[in-house]
Amino acid sequence: MSLIPQLYTGNQHELNRMIGFQNIMNNLGYVVGSLAICYLVTLSWHAVFLVYIIAIPVLLAFKIWVQLPNATRKAKDSSISMHNLTKFVHPVIIWISIMVLLIYIFYMALATLIVDAGLGNESTASLLLALLAAIGIPISAAFDWLEQRLHKFVFPLCLAFNASGFFLISTAHHFWILVIGCIILGSGFGLVMPFIFKWIDNVSAKNAVNFSTTIVLIMMDIGCTISPLVIALIDHTARGALFSSAIFFTLLTIYGLFKSLKHTFIK
């Protein structure tokens, strides 16, 4: 992900399309992985880990076909010391990292609700998560079109979709309400990450995009890891946890709308 801004410099339209395409492939991988887990979980919980085998051909394909620009190769030889760390990390990147951490903490409680509320089993949860990711595919494809027209207002729009989706899911007592909530949530999530990665590229120095993106990706993984612990502290029920997610995204939507009106997101 961090290489995309370096491979598509000087062409914002092409960069937008590539960021959207990257998110499409990410969602497609999530769909395939979720469907594979649907089957593997019926064999045993050990078999679920076989899904990671798919990473091997991806790494080989990247090594064979992706050519890194010379600037990226030279950057590998330079190190970042603690002395010049503040020069590489823009203050906005710290805020983006914290925001991504919170987004993924509140995002990962969906599967727990499906099982705990009796709306389905583990396989049903995987199917709905696959649906959520599948909805994000056409939405991500439209990122460039939306960004060209809405600009800074894409961010509060996608956050509003997330808040609405979480609210419907947290109050769902019927399976089809849950499905509608997942469709709305998938629409929002198909835009939020492309916007955030575009935001990182806008505020980071060209020689710091790699490092800044890495920080955000690490915070994303930390958010996924600690999500069950944090959610359990907030509320002991899955519905309460998801309703907390709806509240969080509502507050984030208000913040995003305020900042968009102040013209401070995208330069």
Secondary structure, DSSP 8 states (H G I E B T S, - for coil): -TTHHHHSTT-HHHHHHHHHHHHHHHHHHHHHHHHHHHHHHHH-TTGGGGGGGGHHHHHHHHHHH----HHHHHHHH----SSSHHHHS-HHHHHHHHHHHHHHHHHTTHHHHHHHTTS--HHHHHHHHHHHHHHHHHHHHTHHHHHHHHGGGHHHHHHHHHHHHHHHHHT--SHHHHHHHHHHHHHHHHHHHHHHHHHHHHHS-GGGHHHHHHHHHHHHHHHHHHHHHHHHHH-SSHHHHHHHHHHHHHHHHHHHHHHHHTT-S--
